[in-house]
Amino acid sequence: MSHINIEKKSIFDKKLSNVNNCILKIENLTLSYGNKKVLDNINISVQRGDIVTILGPNGGGKTSLVKAVAGINKGYIGSILFADNVKISYMPQNFSIGNLMPITVESFLFNSSSKRFKKNQSIVTEAIELVGIGNILKNQVLEISAGQTQLLLLARCLISESDLIILDEPVSAMDINARAKFYDIINKIAKERSVSILMTSHDLNSALPSSDYIICINNTIYYQGKPDEIMEINEIFGSYAAK
């Protein structure tokens, strides 16, 4: 599965009036796989230009939640509402390149078969510069690292001029320096372009200073608020991670 751009009409339950700069609102969302409830009564709001990080243990429902927002997981109870005319991109944790023809990074960005990516050169060049992949443009996509692949997909999101970018564990394959660089990039995107970022992570130490809003989840929400409002973080994480 690769980077996905989502047509609004295919996943919007209802329109969200543009009040208080809210771009996404999730109301009373519950999702089950068979008899197993993986998400229970989830309520979240995302403001324009904010980085919202969903933290939690493996199996806690983080990926299921963002896939529901992206329109991949269906059959949930509740509502997912978006502001008018929102463009959304989704980056999965694992980018499958098994069926991808040999292609350079540059060609992948400039010559996509999808018309939605055939933007003018200045938009593509700006995205390349912002994510810092100018030095690998001539490399084969099959040869670049997992971290570089994430940057490549992030550039594709920028080229599509998304208002909301959904990232599932984007730094899981990166070392500490690459993670710091990635967080710097998404902070710049959010603040300079007013792009909202909804991101899952289990990287607590990096996620806290890099986020405007934190949501702790293990099938249901155990905490949500600003990072500096978390006073007893070990107690909070211990309580839900142990369940």
Secondary structure, 3 states (H helix, E strand, C coil): CCCEEECHHHHCCEEECCCCCEEEEEEEEEEEECCEEEEEEEEEEEECCCEEEEECCCCCCHHHHHHHHCCCCCCCEEEEEEECCCCEEEECCCCCCCCCCCCEHHHHHHCCCCHHHCCCHHHHHHHHHHHCCHHHCCCEHHHCCHHHHHHHHHHHHHHCCCCEEEEECCCCCCCHHHHHHHHHHHHHHHHHHCCEEEEEECCHHHHHHHCCEEEEECCCEEEEECHHHCCCHHHHHHHHHCC
